[in-house]
Amino acid sequence: MAMVVLLAAAMREKKEKKCQSVEISFSDGKEPVFLDEEDIRGFLTEQGKRSLEGQLIRTLDLQGLEQRLKRETGIRDAELYVDNRQALKVLVTERQPVARVFTSAGNSFYMDSSGIHIPVTHKRPLQLPVFTGYPDQPADTLARDQRLQEGIIAISQVMGSEPFWNALVSQVNI
């Protein structure tokens, strides 16, 4: 019983302390593809409108901040917690693109293995299979093209895993 009381007191004391820092890391340990620490910090602070450092830990809405990050297209998952040094730890998992797709109207996006369209950023170029001639339709009608997306993903995965096909094919025209 005494242990529970001590634990509750420690948790209450921790919540009355202020956030000392924000530490952002990427879960796969690789170089980020779409986002960097500055982008993540901007999403968390509403582009600098509010600072997380110096806020009372009890006022931090960790679930709300997680949901805000998860709404970003390039982010597959995010986890936030406060450690014993009052540092807000942010662990981000980015989506992994499998193809670069060009629409018939000339627009371009990346597609991940679940068919999610990710806007092209110019952080760094990616070596991915290229697909051209994708139907240029409003986003709400793309659900009916699920088989087309599944085909793009399947071909991309074969090309990514087979050096022969990757070297042989430079572009797939739909």
C-alpha positions as CSV (number, residue, x, y, z in Angstrom):
1,M,0.0,0.0,0.0
2,A,2.8,2.4,0.9
3,M,4.4,1.7,-2.5
4,V,1.2,2.8,-4.3
5,V,1.1,6.0,-2.3
6,L,4.7,6.8,-3.1
7,L,4.2,6.1,-6.8
8,A,1.1,8.4,-6.9
9,A,3.0,11.1,-5.1
10,A,5.9,10.9,-7.5
11,M,3.6,11.0,-10.5
12,R,1.8,14.1,-9.1
13,E,5.1,15.8,-8.4
14,K,6.3,15.0,-12.0
15,K,3.2,16.6,-13.5
16,E,3.9,19.8,-11.6
17,K,7.3,20.2,-13.2
18,K,7.9,22.0,-16.5
19,C,8.9,20.5,-19.8
20,Q,12.7,21.0,-20.1
21,S,13.2,20.0,-23.8
22,V,11.7,18.3,-26.8
23,E,13.8,15.4,-28.2
24,I,12.7,14.1,-31.7
25,S,13.9,10.8,-33.2
26,F,12.9,8.6,-36.0
27,S,12.0,5.0,-35.3
28,D,13.7,3.3,-38.1
29,G,17.1,4.9,-37.3
30,K,17.6,5.9,-41.0
31,E,17.8,9.3,-42.4
32,P,14.3,10.9,-42.6
33,V,12.8,10.8,-46.1
34,F,10.0,13.4,-46.0
35,L,10.3,15.3,-42.7
36,D,13.1,16.5,-40.5
37,E,13.2,17.5,-36.8
38,E,12.3,21.1,-37.8
39,D,9.1,19.9,-39.6
40,I,8.1,17.8,-36.6
41,R,8.7,20.6,-34.2
42,G,6.6,22.9,-36.4
43,F,3.7,20.5,-36.3
44,L,3.9,20.2,-32.5
45,T,4.1,23.9,-31.9
46,E,1.7,25.0,-34.6
47,Q,4.6,26.5,-36.6
48,G,6.1,28.2,-33.5
49,K,2.9,29.8,-32.2
50,R,3.3,28.0,-28.9
51,S,6.3,26.6,-27.1
52,L,6.4,23.2,-25.5
53,E,9.5,23.9,-23.4
54,G,8.5,25.6,-20.2
55,Q,4.9,24.3,-20.1
56,L,3.7,22.4,-17.1
57,I,3.8,18.7,-17.9
58,R,0.2,18.3,-16.8
59,T,-0.9,20.8,-19.4
60,L,0.7,18.9,-22.3
61,D,-2.0,17.1,-24.3
62,L,0.2,14.2,-25.4
63,Q,-2.7,12.3,-27.1
64,G,-3.7,15.4,-29.0
65,L,-0.2,16.1,-30.1
66,E,0.2,12.5,-31.3
67,Q,-3.0,12.8,-33.3
68,R,-1.8,16.0,-34.8
69,L,1.3,14.3,-36.0
70,K,-0.5,11.2,-37.3
71,R,-2.7,13.5,-39.5
72,E,0.4,14.5,-41.5
73,T,0.6,12.5,-44.7
74,G,4.2,11.4,-44.4
75,I,3.9,10.1,-40.8
76,R,2.7,6.5,-40.3
77,D,2.9,6.6,-36.5
78,A,4.0,8.8,-33.6
79,E,4.6,8.2,-29.9
80,L,5.0,10.9,-27.3
81,Y,6.0,10.6,-23.6
82,V,7.8,12.6,-20.9
83,D,10.8,11.0,-19.4
84,N,12.2,11.5,-15.8
85,R,14.3,14.4,-16.9
86,Q,11.1,16.2,-18.0
87,A,12.1,15.9,-21.7
88,L,9.2,15.4,-24.1
89,K,10.3,12.4,-26.2
90,V,8.8,12.3,-29.8
91,L,9.3,9.0,-31.7
92,V,8.1,9.3,-35.4
93,T,7.7,6.5,-37.9
94,E,7.6,7.8,-41.5
95,R,5.7,6.2,-44.3
96,Q,8.0,4.3,-46.7
97,P,7.4,5.1,-50.3
98,V,7.5,2.3,-52.9
99,A,6.8,4.3,-56.1
100,R,6.9,7.7,-57.7
101,V,3.7,8.2,-59.7
102,F,3.0,10.8,-62.4
103,T,-0.6,11.5,-63.3
104,S,-1.8,12.0,-66.9
105,A,-2.0,15.8,-66.1
106,G,1.6,15.9,-65.0
107,N,1.1,16.0,-61.3
108,S,3.4,13.8,-59.1
109,F,3.3,12.0,-55.8
110,Y,4.8,9.1,-53.9
111,M,2.8,6.0,-53.0
112,D,3.5,3.9,-49.9
113,S,2.8,0.2,-49.5
114,S,-0.7,0.8,-48.3
115,G,-1.6,3.0,-51.3
116,I,-1.4,6.3,-49.4
117,H,-0.5,9.3,-51.6
118,I,2.4,11.3,-50.2
119,P,3.2,14.8,-51.6
120,V,6.6,15.2,-53.2
121,T,9.0,17.2,-51.1
122,H,12.4,18.3,-52.2
123,K,14.2,17.2,-49.0
124,R,16.2,14.7,-51.0
125,P,15.7,12.6,-54.2
126,L,14.5,9.1,-53.9
127,Q,15.4,6.2,-56.2
128,L,12.0,4.5,-56.7
129,P,10.2,2.9,-59.6
130,V,8.4,5.5,-61.7
131,F,4.8,5.0,-63.0
132,T,3.3,7.4,-65.5
133,G,-0.2,7.9,-66.9
134,Y,-2.0,7.5,-63.6
135,P,-5.6,8.7,-64.0
136,D,-5.9,12.3,-62.8
137,Q,-9.1,12.3,-60.8
138,P,-10.4,14.0,-57.6
139,A,-9.3,12.3,-54.4
140,D,-12.8,11.0,-53.6
141,T,-12.9,8.9,-56.8
142,L,-9.6,7.2,-56.2
143,A,-11.1,4.5,-54.1
144,R,-12.4,2.7,-57.2
145,D,-8.9,2.5,-58.5
146,Q,-7.8,0.3,-55.7
147,R,-6.8,-2.5,-58.1
148,L,-4.6,-0.1,-60.0
149,Q,-2.9,1.0,-56.8
150,E,-2.4,-2.7,-55.7
151,G,-0.8,-3.4,-59.1
152,I,1.5,-0.4,-58.8
153,I,2.5,-1.6,-55.3
154,A,3.1,-5.2,-56.4
155,I,5.2,-4.2,-59.3
156,S,7.2,-1.7,-57.2
157,Q,7.9,-4.4,-54.6
158,V,9.1,-6.8,-57.2
159,M,11.4,-4.2,-58.8
160,G,12.7,-3.2,-55.4
161,S,13.6,-6.7,-54.4
162,E,15.0,-7.9,-57.7
163,P,18.1,-6.0,-58.9
164,F,17.6,-7.5,-62.4
165,W,14.1,-5.9,-62.9
166,N,15.2,-2.7,-61.2
167,A,18.1,-2.3,-63.7
168,L,16.0,-3.4,-66.7
169,V,12.9,-1.2,-66.1
170,S,13.2,2.6,-65.7
171,Q,9.5,3.5,-66.1
172,V,6.1,1.9,-66.3
173,N,3.5,3.5,-68.3
174,I,-0.1,2.8,-67.2
